[in-house]
Amino acid sequence: MEKKELKESFWNLRNIGLIVVPLMIAISLLFYSTLFYFNTEYYDDFILFSFLIGALPYTTYRYFEFRKIKKYEEIFPDFLADLSSSVDSGMSIPQAVAICSKRDYGILTDEIRKIHRLITWGVPFEEVLRRFAFFVKSPFIEKFVYLIIEANRSGGDIREVLSSASRNSKQLKEIERELKGNIAPYMIIMYMIFGLFLGMTILLYYAFLVPMSTIEGGEIIYGISLEGYRTLFFRLLMLEGFFNGLIMGKITNGKVISGLKHSIAMIVVSYIVFYFLGV
């Protein structure tokens, strides 16, 4: 089975339940609100709830899936090191995998035992590794798995390949941890920027616009009503939170979509603060 044959179709039950159905509900709600609540005080709320309905299921799933994949990646170098050590001692690949399957690798233990079972059932080693890479869904692990497969195909020294893969995987994880530590301050800065924007918005509304509206003829300030300013500030906060989150996703993980969790967090917090204070 080639690598391309292991790719999942988009139209599976998981994606239908997490992406297609929520998006259909969100679009329907948005269409309904546009027809019956356009230019009312509730329209922005409907837009926000439509966004949350469409984005929250998939974002929640991806968050927990990402955490699981990261745990796989943390343990995988230890598995490679043990496998390499066993092969160096003179064991064959099946024997080395059998030894590793009896050890505790945390969340990766079940997958390693599956590898052992498949090998004992006569499934070729390369095919077993492909299935392993497919089910853990980690680009980091997949890279080393296919490196081992190609080296095995080309007739290289599998012991040296495993040893090199073990060393390189540990080094890459160390580099990744260092990068994560370096990026963490930027995430804090992004949240601080959003918090400052939220605070300035509330301050401007209560310290300037509300007093201005109480003076004679002040209900409309510079051609915009107090309710118009409230709507404007609310929409600016939602847009700021949404794009701030996407930028954070790009900075931290290199993927814009991974920033949706930050977007949702900032949007929900600003919504609660906005309405708790009665803006």
C-alpha positions in Angstrom: 0.0 0.0 0.0 1.5 3.3 -1.1 1.5 6.4 1.0 -1.2 8.1 -1.1 -3.5 5.2 -0.6 -3.5 5.8 3.2 -4.9 9.4 2.9 -8.3 9.9 4.4 -11.2 11.2 2.4 -12.6 14.5 3.5 -16.1 13.1 3.4 -15.9 10.9 6.4 -18.2 10.8 9.5 -15.7 12.7 11.6 -15.4 15.7 9.2 -19.1 15.7 8.4 -19.9 15.8 12.1 -17.3 18.4 13.0 -17.1 20.6 9.9 -20.0 20.1 7.5 -22.9 19.9 9.9 -21.8 22.9 12.1 -21.1 25.0 9.1 -24.6 24.3 7.7 -26.2 25.2 11.0 -24.1 28.4 11.2 -24.9 29.5 7.7 -28.6 28.8 8.3 -28.5 30.8 11.5 -26.7 33.6 9.7 -29.2 33.6 6.9 -32.1 33.6 9.3 -30.7 36.5 11.3 -30.1 38.5 8.2 -33.7 38.1 7.1 -35.3 38.9 10.4 -32.9 40.7 12.6 -30.8 42.8 10.2 -30.2 46.4 11.6 -31.4 45.3 15.1 -29.4 45.2 18.3 -29.4 41.4 18.2 -27.8 41.0 14.7 -24.2 41.1 15.9 -25.0 38.5 18.6 -26.4 36.2 15.9 -23.2 36.7 13.8 -21.1 35.8 16.9 -23.1 32.7 17.8 -23.0 31.6 14.1 -19.2 31.8 14.2 -19.0 29.9 17.4 -21.3 27.2 16.2 -19.3 26.8 13.0 -15.8 26.9 14.5 -16.0 25.5 18.0 -16.6 21.8 17.3 -13.7 21.4 14.9 -11.4 23.7 17.0 -12.1 21.7 20.1 -11.4 18.4 18.3 -8.2 19.8 16.8 -7.0 21.1 20.2 -7.2 17.7 21.9 -5.9 15.9 18.7 -2.9 18.3 18.7 -2.2 17.6 22.3 -2.3 13.8 21.7 0.0 14.1 18.7 2.5 16.2 20.7 2.5 13.4 23.4 3.3 10.9 20.6 6.1 13.0 19.4 7.6 13.5 22.8 7.8 9.7 23.4 8.7 8.6 19.8 12.5 9.4 20.2 12.6 7.1 23.2 11.0 4.3 21.2 13.5 4.8 18.4 16.4 4.8 20.9 15.2 1.5 22.4 14.6 0.0 19.0 18.1 1.0 17.8 19.7 -0.3 21.0 18.0 -3.7 20.6 19.0 -4.0 16.9 22.6 -3.0 17.8 22.7 -5.9 20.3 22.1 -8.3 17.4 18.3 -8.7 17.4 16.2 -8.6 14.2 13.6 -5.9 13.7 10.7 -8.2 14.7 12.5 -9.3 17.9 13.4 -5.7 18.7 9.8 -4.5 18.3 8.7 -7.5 20.4 11.0 -6.3 23.3 9.8 -2.7 22.9 6.1 -3.8 23.0 6.6 -5.0 26.5 7.7 -1.6 27.8 5.7 1.4 28.8 5.7 4.3 26.4 2.7 6.0 27.7 0.2 7.0 25.1 2.4 5.4 22.4 2.3 1.9 24.0 -0.9 0.7 22.3 0.4 1.8 18.9 3.7 -0.1 19.4 1.8 -3.2 20.4 -0.2 -2.9 17.3 3.1 -2.8 15.3 4.2 -6.0 17.1 0.9 -7.8 16.4 0.9 -6.8 12.7 4.5 -8.1 12.3 3.7 -11.4 14.0 0.8 -11.8 11.6 3.2 -11.6 8.7 2.5 -8.0 7.5 5.7 -6.5 5.9 7.7 -4.2 8.1 7.4 -1.3 5.7 3.7 -1.7 5.5 3.4 -1.7 9.3 5.4 1.5 9.6 3.2 3.2 7.0 0.1 2.3 8.9 1.7 3.5 12.1 2.6 6.9 10.6 -0.9 7.1 9.2 -2.8 6.5 12.4 -0.6 8.7 14.7 -1.1 11.6 12.2 2.2 13.3 13.1 4.3 15.0 10.3 7.3 14.7 12.7 6.9 11.0 13.2 6.0 10.4 9.5 9.2 12.0 8.4 11.4 9.6 10.3 9.2 6.6 9.5 9.6 7.2 5.7 13.3 7.8 6.2 13.6 4.4 7.8 11.5 2.8 5.0 13.6 4.4 2.2 16.9 3.4 3.9 15.6 -0.1 4.3 14.6 -0.2 0.6 18.0 1.0 -0.6 19.8 -1.7 1.4 21.4 0.6 3.9 22.5 -0.4 7.4 19.3 -0.4 9.3 21.2 -0.2 12.6 22.9 3.0 11.6 19.7 4.4 10.2 17.8 3.7 13.5 20.6 5.2 15.5 20.8 8.3 13.4 17.0 8.7 13.4 17.0 8.4 17.2 19.6 11.1 17.6 18.1 13.4 15.1 14.6 13.1 16.5 15.8 14.0 20.0 17.7 17.0 18.7 14.7 18.2 16.7 12.5 18.0 19.8 15.0 19.9 21.8 15.1 22.6 19.1 11.3 22.7 19.1 11.2 23.1 22.8 13.7 26.0 22.6 11.6 27.7 19.8 8.5 27.3 21.9 10.2 29.0 24.8 11.3 31.8 22.6 7.8 32.2 21.1 5.9 32.2 24.4 6.7 35.9 25.2 5.1 36.9 21.8 1.9 35.1 22.7 1.8 36.9 26.0 2.3 40.2 24.1 -0.5 39.4 21.7 -2.9 38.8 24.6 -1.7 41.9 26.3 -2.3 44.0 23.2 -5.8 42.6 22.9 -6.4 43.2 26.6 -5.2 46.8 26.2 -7.5 47.3 23.2 -10.4 46.0 25.2 -9.6 48.2 28.2 -9.2 51.3 26.1 -12.5 50.6 24.3 -14.4 50.3 27.6 -12.6 53.4 29.0 -13.4 55.4 25.9 -17.0 54.4 26.0 -17.6 55.2 29.7 -15.2 58.1 30.2 -15.9 60.0 27.0 -18.9 58.9 25.0 -21.4 58.3 27.8 -20.8 61.7 29.5 -20.9 63.4 26.0 -24.3 61.8 25.4 -25.8 63.3 28.6 -25.2 66.9 27.6 -27.7 68.8 25.6 -27.9 67.5 22.1 -25.2 64.9 22.9 -27.3 61.8 22.1 -25.8 62.0 18.7 -22.0 62.5 18.9 -20.3 63.6 15.7 -23.2 62.3 13.6 -23.3 58.8 15.3 -25.6 57.8 18.1 -24.4 56.2 21.4 -25.8 52.9 20.2 -24.0 53.3 16.9 -20.7 53.7 18.8 -21.5 50.6 20.9 -22.1 48.6 17.8 -18.9 49.9 16.2 -16.8 49.1 19.3 -18.3 45.6 19.6 -17.5 44.8 16.0 -14.0 46.1 16.3 -13.4 43.9 19.3 -14.7 40.8 17.5 -12.5 41.5 14.5 -9.5 42.3 16.7 -9.9 39.0 18.6 -10.5 37.0 15.5 -7.4 38.2 13.6 -5.2 38.3 16.6 -5.9 34.7 17.2 -5.1 33.7 13.6 -1.8 35.6 13.8 -0.9 33.8 17.0 -1.6 30.4 15.3 0.7 31.3 12.4 3.4 32.4 14.8 3.3 29.5 17.1 2.5 26.5 14.9 2.9 27.9 11.4 -0.8 27.2 10.6 -3.4 30.0 10.6 -6.2 27.5 11.4 -4.5 26.5 14.7 -5.1 30.1 15.9 -8.8 29.6 16.0 -8.7 28.5 19.6 -7.1 31.8 20.5 -9.6 33.7 18.4 -12.5 32.0 20.2 -11.0 32.6 23.6 -10.5 36.4 23.0 -13.9 36.8 21.3 -15.7 35.1 24.2 -13.8 37.0 26.9 -14.5 40.3 25.2 -18.1 39.5 24.7 -18.6 38.6 28.4 -16.8 41.7 29.5 -18.6 43.9 27.0 -22.0 42.8 28.2 -21.2 42.3 31.9 -20.3 46.0 32.0 -23.4 46.9 30.2 -21.7 48.5 27.3 
